[in-house]
Amino acid sequence: MNNSTLQRYQKEFAGKFGGGSAFGFWKGRVALYAILRAMGIKEGDEVIMPGYTCVMAVNPIIYLGAKPVFVDIDPKTYNMDPNQIEAKISAQTRLIIAQHTYGIPADMDAILDIGRRKEIRVIEDCCLSMGSTIRGQMTGTFGEAAYFSFQWNKPYTSGLGGMALTSNDDLGQRIEELCEHETCEPSSKQINLLRLQLMIYRSFIYPKTTALAQETFRTLNKWGLVVGSSQSSEMTPKMEPDFFKRMSGMQASAGLRQLGKLDENLAHRRKMRALYDRFVDEHGWEGPKISDDADPVLVRYPVRVGDKAEALRRASGHFVELGSWFECPLHPIETDMSAYGYHEGMCPEADKASHEVVNLPCHMRASESTAKRSVAFLAKLANAK
């Protein structure tokens, strides 16, 4: 049974999207799993999704015995190319997952049209797009359901956490039943570790210190001393026994605080995007393509570079917060993509983007000087595109 803090968070979160039902989980990928379960996705079904994503978004499909079908991306938007979807549809296709990559809204008109014509359900991956809109309508309200992540580098963080959102009453009822009868509680140890990590994050993580902090965190994660967003066990298509966990009250409390600052957060991210657009344009580089009817709130600003490995290697020495995702079409780089049916050349534009794209911070602790320093660093490498 949800506690009162979680119930309040779920209600206020849904209110940001004009209503519907929201359900909190330990992680975003767990929210996706709940949606898939509630939709009846089962063994033998096929789910269409972009071939430029995180493996954690693929695992819930595999856990249910379904098959992910990967579609290549538009190199300008980093989102699934609608023109390539219909060729991937089969008699077993049950669902399309529209991911709003980096916060750039996917072409929902085209994707929903395909769904209607082919009688295939559509949901949205909004882990990177909190606050992005299309013609004033928020991403997360176009498909039958959507899921969100509140992990460390998402639009806002409660340490870890995820939310499923739907305005479909029947679907919402089925998700609620799953929450009531099948989810488990996170352990006291997990909650206490997460609380400590969130305190450290708030006190010490800034653009100039992020690279060092990330390396330290990865090391501690391997030793099992922190609650990581991704354990090595989650980089294989095998479900852990305690995977289906609901959100803790601590995460809900942190999420409520972040919701109270959401308008300020979104305004800041829009400002950061405008700054990057200007600085990138001054160097004659090409930023992401944004449709005229979209107003994206970027979680990170993507830029293509000539030598990604060198840029990442040198960034920390210049106190630049340079993101590496997506490191491969099914991020992170440690993923055995063959275990998921992905092979190089399946999505050529996704392969190319994985080798070229780095991303720059837009979060609340980034500033104009952060943007200027970051772009100047890439300019000095003389290999940005």
C-alpha positions in Angstrom: 0.0 0.0 0.0 1.4 3.4 -0.9 2.2 5.7 2.0 0.7 9.2 2.3 3.9 10.9 1.1 4.0 8.8 -2.0 0.4 9.3 -2.7 0.8 13.0 -2.5 3.8 12.9 -4.8 1.9 10.8 -7.3 -1.1 13.2 -7.3 1.0 16.3 -7.6 3.1 14.8 -10.4 0.1 13.8 -12.4 -1.3 17.3 -11.8 1.7 18.8 -13.6 0.4 17.0 -16.7 -3.2 18.0 -16.3 -4.4 14.9 -14.4 -4.4 11.2 -14.9 -2.8 8.6 -12.6 0.8 8.4 -11.6 2.6 5.5 -9.9 6.0 5.8 -8.2 8.7 3.1 -8.5 12.3 2.5 -7.3 13.6 3.3 -10.8 12.4 4.5 -14.2 12.9 1.1 -15.8 10.6 -0.4 -13.1 7.9 2.0 -14.2 8.3 0.9 -17.8 8.0 -2.7 -16.7 4.8 -2.0 -14.8 3.3 -0.3 -17.9 4.3 -3.3 -20.1 2.8 -5.8 -17.6 -0.4 -3.8 -17.4 -0.6 -3.7 -21.2 -0.3 -7.5 -21.3 3.0 -7.5 -23.3 4.0 -11.1 -23.3 6.3 -13.7 -24.8 6.4 -13.5 -28.6 5.2 -9.9 -28.8 7.4 -7.3 -30.5 8.0 -3.8 -29.2 9.4 -1.1 -31.6 11.9 1.3 -30.0 14.9 3.5 -31.1 18.2 1.8 -31.6 19.8 4.7 -29.6 18.8 4.2 -26.0 19.8 2.8 -22.7 19.9 -1.0 -22.2 17.9 -0.5 -19.0 15.0 0.6 -21.2 15.3 -2.7 -23.2 15.5 -5.0 -20.3 11.8 -4.8 -19.2 10.8 -5.9 -22.7 13.2 -8.9 -22.4 12.0 -9.8 -18.9 8.5 -10.4 -20.3 9.8 -12.6 -23.1 9.0 -10.0 -25.8 11.3 -8.9 -28.5 12.7 -5.4 -28.9 12.8 -4.2 -32.6 15.2 -1.4 -33.1 14.6 1.5 -35.5 17.3 3.9 -36.6 17.4 7.6 -35.6 17.2 10.8 -37.5 20.8 12.2 -37.2 19.5 15.7 -36.6 17.1 15.0 -33.8 18.5 11.8 -32.3 15.0 10.5 -32.2 13.5 7.4 -33.9 13.0 8.1 -37.6 9.2 7.7 -38.3 10.0 7.0 -41.9 11.6 3.7 -40.9 9.0 2.4 -38.5 6.5 0.8 -40.8 9.2 -1.4 -42.4 9.8 -2.9 -38.9 6.2 -3.7 -38.2 5.1 -7.4 -38.2 2.1 -9.4 -37.2 3.6 -9.7 -33.8 4.1 -5.9 -33.2 2.1 -4.8 -30.2 3.7 -1.5 -29.1 5.8 1.5 -30.2 7.9 3.3 -27.6 8.6 6.9 -28.6 11.7 8.2 -26.8 12.3 11.9 -26.5 16.1 11.8 -26.7 18.0 14.5 -24.7 14.6 16.1 -24.2 14.0 16.8 -27.9 10.4 15.8 -28.6 9.9 12.9 -31.0 7.7 13.4 -34.0 4.5 12.3 -32.2 2.2 13.3 -35.0 3.8 10.8 -37.3 4.3 8.1 -34.7 0.7 8.3 -33.5 -0.6 8.2 -37.0 1.3 5.0 -37.6 -0.1 3.6 -34.4 -3.7 4.5 -35.4 -3.4 3.1 -38.9 -1.7 -0.1 -37.8 -3.7 -0.5 -34.6 -0.5 -0.5 -32.5 -0.3 1.1 -29.0 2.1 3.9 -28.4 3.7 4.9 -25.1 6.4 7.6 -24.4 9.8 7.4 -22.9 10.1 10.7 -21.0 13.1 10.0 -18.9 15.0 12.8 -20.6 12.1 15.2 -21.5 10.4 16.5 -18.3 8.8 19.8 -19.4 9.3 19.5 -23.1 6.2 20.4 -25.2 4.8 20.1 -28.7 2.4 22.9 -29.6 2.1 23.6 -25.8 1.2 20.0 -25.0 3.7 18.3 -22.6 5.5 15.2 -23.7 4.1 12.3 -21.7 0.5 13.1 -22.6 0.4 12.0 -26.2 0.7 8.2 -25.9 -1.4 5.8 -23.9 1.1 6.0 -21.1 4.5 7.4 -20.3 7.4 6.7 -17.9 9.9 9.0 -16.3 13.2 8.7 -14.4 14.6 10.7 -11.5 18.1 9.2 -11.5 21.1 11.4 -10.9 21.5 12.9 -14.3 17.8 13.3 -15.3 15.8 16.6 -15.4 15.5 16.4 -11.7 16.7 13.8 -9.2 15.4 12.0 -6.1 18.6 10.0 -6.2 16.8 7.2 -8.0 13.2 6.9 -8.8 10.7 6.5 -11.6 7.1 7.3 -12.4 4.5 5.7 -14.7 1.8 8.1 -16.0 -1.5 7.4 -17.8 -4.8 9.0 -18.5 -6.3 5.6 -19.5 -8.5 4.5 -16.5 -8.3 0.8 -17.3 -4.6 0.8 -17.7 -4.2 2.9 -14.5 -6.3 0.4 -12.6 -4.2 -2.5 -13.8 -1.0 -0.7 -12.8 -2.5 0.0 -9.4 -3.3 -3.6 -8.9 0.3 -4.6 -9.8 1.6 -2.0 -7.3 -0.7 -3.4 -4.6 -0.1 -7.1 -5.1 3.3 -7.7 -6.8 5.8 -4.9 -5.9 8.2 -5.2 -3.1 9.7 -2.6 -0.7 13.3 -1.3 -1.0 15.4 -2.4 1.9 16.3 -0.1 4.8 19.9 -0.4 3.7 19.1 0.7 0.2 17.0 3.6 1.4 19.7 4.8 3.9 22.5 4.5 1.4 20.4 6.5 -1.2 19.6 9.2 1.4 23.4 9.6 2.2 24.3 9.7 -1.5 21.6 12.3 -2.2 23.0 14.5 0.6 26.5 14.2 -0.8 25.2 15.0 -4.3 23.6 18.2 -3.1 26.7 19.3 -1.3 29.6 18.5 -3.6 28.5 17.8 -7.2 29.2 20.8 -9.5 30.2 21.1 -13.1 33.9 21.4 -12.2 33.8 18.3 -9.9 31.4 16.0 -11.8 34.0 14.0 -13.7 36.0 13.1 -10.6 32.8 12.3 -8.7 31.5 10.0 -11.5 34.8 8.0 -11.5 34.7 7.7 -7.7 31.0 6.7 -7.8 31.7 4.0 -10.5 34.4 2.5 -8.4 32.3 2.5 -5.2 29.4 1.0 -7.2 31.6 -2.0 -8.3 32.5 -2.6 -4.7 28.8 -2.5 -3.7 29.3 0.5 -1.4 26.7 2.7 -3.1 23.2 2.3 -4.6 24.0 2.6 -8.3 21.6 3.5 -11.0 22.9 0.5 -12.9 24.4 -2.6 -11.5 26.4 -5.0 -13.7 23.6 -7.5 -13.3 21.3 -5.1 -15.1 23.5 -5.1 -18.2 22.3 -8.6 -19.0 18.8 -9.7 -20.0 18.2 -11.4 -16.6 15.7 -10.0 -14.1 16.8 -9.7 -10.5 14.5 -11.1 -7.9 13.8 -7.8 -6.2 13.6 -5.8 -9.5 9.9 -4.9 -9.2 10.2 -2.4 -6.3 8.0 0.5 -5.4 9.2 4.0 -4.6 10.3 4.7 -1.0 8.9 7.6 1.1 12.3 9.2 1.1 12.4 9.3 -2.7 8.8 10.7 -2.7 9.8 13.5 -0.3 12.8 14.4 -2.4 10.6 14.4 -5.5 8.0 16.7 -3.9 10.7 19.2 -3.1 11.9 19.1 -6.7 8.4 19.5 -8.1 8.2 22.7 -6.0 11.1 24.1 -7.9 10.2 22.7 -11.3 9.2 25.9 -13.0 12.6 27.5 -12.1 14.4 24.3 -13.2 12.7 24.3 -16.6 13.2 28.0 -17.2 16.9 27.5 -16.4 17.3 24.6 -18.9 15.6 26.7 -21.6 18.1 29.5 -20.9 21.0 27.0 -21.1 19.8 25.6 -24.4 19.7 29.1 -25.9 23.2 29.8 -24.6 24.6 26.6 -26.2 22.7 27.3 -29.4 24.5 30.7 -29.6 28.0 29.5 -28.7 27.7 26.5 -31.0 26.5 28.7 -33.9 29.4 31.1 -33.3 31.8 28.3 -34.1 29.8 27.2 -37.2 28.8 23.9 -35.7 25.3 22.4 -36.0 23.2 21.9 -32.9 20.2 19.5 -32.6 17.3 20.1 -35.0 14.2 21.3 -33.3 10.9 21.4 -35.1 9.1 24.7 -35.1 6.2 23.5 -33.0 8.4 22.1 -30.3 9.8 23.7 -27.1 12.3 21.2 -25.7 13.7 21.3 -22.2 17.0 19.6 -22.6 18.5 17.3 -20.0 21.8 17.6 -21.8 22.9 19.5 -24.9 24.3 17.1 -27.6 27.3 18.0 -29.7 29.2 15.9 -32.3 33.0 15.7 -32.0 35.6 14.2 -34.2 37.4 12.2 -31.5 35.0 11.4 -28.7 37.4 9.3 -26.7 40.0 12.1 -26.6 37.4 14.7 -25.7 36.2 12.6 -22.8 39.8 11.8 -21.6 40.8 15.5 -21.5 37.5 17.0 -20.2 38.1 16.4 -16.5 41.6 18.0 -16.6 39.9 21.2 -17.9 37.1 21.0 -15.3 34.5 20.4 -18.0 31.5 18.2 -17.4 31.3 16.2 -20.6 28.7 13.5 -20.8 29.3 10.3 -22.8 25.9 8.9 -23.4 24.9 7.2 -25.5 28.3 5.3 -25.6 26.8 2.7 -27.8 23.4 2.1 -29.3 22.3 0.3 -26.2 24.2 2.4 -23.6 26.4 1.8 -21.6 29.5 0.5 -23.4 29.7 -2.6 -21.2 26.4 -3.9 -22.8 26.7 -7.2 -24.7 24.5 -5.9 -27.5 24.4 -9.3 -29.2 22.4 -10.6 -26.2 19.7 -8.2 -27.2 19.7 -9.0 -30.9 21.5 -5.8 -31.8 24.5 -5.9 -34.2 26.6 -3.2 -35.7 25.1 -1.8 -38.9 21.5 -2.5 -37.8 21.0 1.2 -37.1 23.8 3.1 -39.0 22.9 6.6 -37.8 22.7 5.3 -34.2 26.1 3.7 -34.5 27.6 6.9 -35.9 26.0 9.1 -33.2 27.4 6.7 -30.5 30.9 7.3 -31.8 30.5 11.1 -32.1 28.1 12.6 -29.7 29.0 14.1 -26.3 26.7 16.2 -24.2 27.0 19.3 -22.1 25.2 20.2 -18.8 22.0 22.1 -18.6 21.2 21.4 -14.9 20.6 24.1 -12.2 24.3 24.2 -11.2 25.4 25.0 -14.8 25.7 28.6 -15.8 26.6 30.9 -18.7 30.2 30.5 -17.8 29.8 26.7 -17.8 28.4 26.8 -21.3 31.1 29.2 -22.5 33.9 27.1 -20.9 32.5 23.8 -22.2 32.1 25.0 -25.8 35.6 26.7 -25.7 37.1 23.4 -24.5 35.6 21.6 -27.5 36.8 24.4 -29.8 40.3 24.0 -28.6 40.3 20.4 -29.5 39.6 21.6 -33.0 37.5 18.5 -33.7 34.0 19.5 -33.0 31.5 19.3 -35.8 
